[in-house]
Structure formats: structure tokens, C-alpha cells
């Protein structure tokens, strides 16, 4: 069993997450906080394995708290538990082990608990300081492992055209094939961080090398024409990144 601390300015959200974590019978909740100051004052006096951290804390950002605890020794693992998915890349830059979305799904929370068990056991055995070490190794691999119909398929990253959230399923489109998978889009954004795959819309990741045309659209947005002819929208949130990459 490992020890967890929950940071969220919404009491009901804290209660819900604590309830789901306790149901796993693997987690002991040793404290809760609703602000950076309040949480830090408690965290420094506790032996914590993991902090479940919301990003929007009234007028504060949970990202700031994550930065403050990075220098603790031993450093607790961080799991962001939030309603906002646009901070995912920043979260993993801060070496977060996972990123779960509100409203919380028990199955998804249990997946995080299982992941934490492996990491914390690895740290105890001296085999791994965090999951991010494993992720860093994985970044050197040009293959993406995905589960398709109970099979593990290895997809060459350079063959991916785009990944989209379509009708409740995640679809990976490559030069040769189309795969439907159960993992959410955020999972692949994390796995493919620092690759040529970037998010351009809430529902799409695209391979920059597979874009053949950029078409201006309404209100300073764009459509991307991909190698396979598919038209992918670019939302205003991600327009700046696209312009900086291609220099227009």
C-alpha cells in the first residue's frame, strides 16, 4: 500500500477521488489540501508516495505546486487529476506519472493505481527512479505499441498520418492502415512527445511530415490537408505552434 495526498479546491472532487482510490485497497490517503500554501505546509511533514493534483486551484495553478515539490527528497510522484486536457504536455515536462480527467472513471483511476504500484516498487528495489525513465528510453524507439483487438501491434511512428478522437473511439491512421483503439488521445500525445506528432485540435494529433497543404479557414484557423487526403481542422489554441513550426 502506498501513501497519497490529494490537492483540489473542490471538496466534492477530493471526496470522489479519495473514495475511488480507497476502493483499490492499495492507497492510503494521508492528507488533503485546497491551495498551494496549505498543501505544501502539510506535504513537508509527511512521507508521501504520490500527489494527486488538480491544475485549476482557484487563482493558482497546480503546475506551480508540481514545480515546488520536484526538489523534495524523496520526490513524490505526481498524478494530475483535472478537467482540462490542454496542459498534458506541460504536465509530463514536470515528470508527472499520469494525467486523469474529470469526471473520474473508476477503471481509469485503477489503471493509474496499477501504474503507480509498478513505479513505487521499482523505486524500492532500486530498478527505476520513476516511470519517466522508462518513457525516456521508449522515446528512442521509433515504434509505437498499441493494443488492437487483444493484440499488441507495433506501428512505425514515421508512418502515422494522424490520430483522431472520432465517435468515442481513438483512430490511428497510417500510410497503409487504420486502427481503432481504446486508449484516449492524451495517451498518444504523451507517448509521442518530442516526436513529429503534435496536437492541432482537441480531437486530433497530426504528423507534421504528412501535411501537404495548409488552408486558411474562418477566424484565423486553418485546415490541414494530409497525405491521405483527409482534412484536419486546426483550432485557434494550436495555431501559434503550427505557424512557428512552418514559419508563416
N, C-alpha and C positions, 0 to 999 in steps of 0.2 A: 504494500500500500504506500502511496506517495502523498505528500502534503501540498495542498493548493491554496492559493489566495485569489480572491475574486475582486476585480475593480470595475465598478459600473455605478453611474449616478442614478440608475433606475432600480429601486428596491425590488420591484416585481421581476425584473430581468435577472438580478442577482439570485433571487429565490428560485427561479425556474432553473437556472444553470446549476445551482448548488444541488437541487433535487435530482437532476439528471446525472450529475457526477457521482452523487452518493449511491444512486441505484446501480452503478457499475461495481460497487463494493471494492473498488481499487483506489478510491480517492478519499482523503480526509481534508475537509475544509477547515483551515486553521485561522482564517481571518477574512474580512471583507472591508473594502474601502469605497468611498464615493468621490474622491478627489486625489490629486497627486500628493499634496501635503499630508492628508490624512492617511493615505496608503503607505507612503514612504516611512512615516513615523512608526508604523506597525511592522513593515517588512524588515527593517533593520534589526528588529528584535526577535525575529522568527527564523527558523530553519525551513525554508520553502523550496520545494522542488520545481513548482511551476506557478506562474501568474496568468490567470485568465483575465484579459484586459480589453475593455471597450475603448474605442477610439474617440468617440464624441463624449466628453465629460463636461457638461455644462459649458463653461467658457474656456475649457482646457482641452488639450489633446493627449490621448493615451500614448501617442508616439513619443511625446516628451518624457513620459514616465518610463517607457521602454528604454530610452537612451540613458536615463539616470541609473537604471539597475544593471546596465551592461558591465559596469565596473565592479559589481559586487563579487565577492569571493566566499563561497562558491556562487556562481551566477545562476539564478533560477531560469528555467526555460520560460519562453513567452508563447502564449496562445492568444491571438486576437479574436475576440468574440464580439461581433459588431454587425450593424445593419448596412454598412457601407463597404462595397467591394472594390471601390476605386483606389483604396490605399494599400492594396495587396502587395504591390512591388516594393513599396517603401517598407512595409512590414517585414518582408523577407530580407531586405537590406539590413534590417535590425536583428537578423538571425532568429526571427520567430520560427517556431517549430510547426505551427499550423495557423489556419485562419478560418474560423467557422462563422456562419451567417445567422443572424436573427431573422425570423423566429427559429429557435433552436429545434433541430430534429434529433431525436434520441439516438438513432442509428449513426448519424454523423458524429455526435458527441462521443459515442462509444469507439468509433474509429480513431478519434483523437486520443482517447484514453489508451487504446492499444499501442498507438504510435509512441506515446509518452512512456509507457512501460518499457518498450524496447530501448529507448534512448536512455532512460534513467538507469536501467540495468546495465547498459553498456558503459555508462559513466562509472558505475560502481565497480565494474570489472576492469576498468581502465582500457576498454577497447574502443571507446568513442566519446569525444567530449560533447558532441551534440549531433542531432540529425543533420545539421547543415554541413558537417564534414562529409557525410555520405553524399549529400546533394552536390557538394563541390566536386567530388570525384565523378558523379554522374554527369556533370556539365561537360566533361571532357569526352563523353560518349556521344557519337553522332546518331545514336538510335534512341527512339522513344518507345518504351514498353507500355502497351495498353492492353486492357482486358476486354476481349470481344467474344461474347458467347462462351464464357468459361475457358477461353484460350488466351494465352499471352502472345500478342503479336508485336513484333519489333518493326517499327516504322522508321525509315531513314528521314531525319529531320529536314534535309535539303529537298526532299520530295513533297513535303507538306505544302499545299497551296493556301488553305485557310482552315480554321477551326471555328465552328459556329454553334451557338445555342439555338436550336430550331425545334419548335413544338415540344418543348420539355426534354429534349434529348441533346446530347453533345455530339456533333458530327465532325469527323476529321476527314477532310478531302485531300487526297494526294494526287500526284500525276497519273497514277494508274487506278486508284480505288477510292471507295468511300466507306468509312467505318462509323457505326453508331456505338457509342459507349455511354456508360452510366456516370463517369466522373464529371463533376462540374467544370465549367470553363476556367475557373480560377485555379484548378489543379494544374492545368496545362500551362497557364500563364506563369505559374511558379516554376514548373519543371523546365520551361523553355526560356527562362530569364537569362539574358545575355546572349541569346541566340538571335537569328534574324527574324524571329517571330515576335510581333508586337500587337498590343491591343489597339484597335482603332474605333471600337464601338462597344457598348455594354454587352452586345451579343456576339462579337467577332474578334478573333485573333487572325492576323494575316502574315504570310511570309513576304517580307519586303522584296525578296528576289523574284517573286512570282507576279508582281504588279506590272502590267503592260501599259496602263493608261490611268491618268488621274483626271476625272471630270468635275469641274466646279458644279455645285448644286446650290440649293437655297440657303440663305442666312449664313454665308461663309463656311458651309460644309462642303464635302466632296463625296463622290462615288469613286471607288476603285474598280477598274476592270482587271480581273485576274487572268492568269494564263489560260484557265479553262473556260473563259468567257463569262464567269459569274460576276455580278455587280455587287460590290460590298460597300455599305454606307460608312462614312467616317463622321462621327459626331463631333460637335464643336470642342468638347473636352479634350479630344486627342488630335485636333488639327495642328496644334503647335508642334508636337513631336514629329508629325509627318512632314511638315514644312522644313523643320530643322534637318531632318534626315536627307531630304532630297534637294534642299537649298532653293526653294521657290517662295 
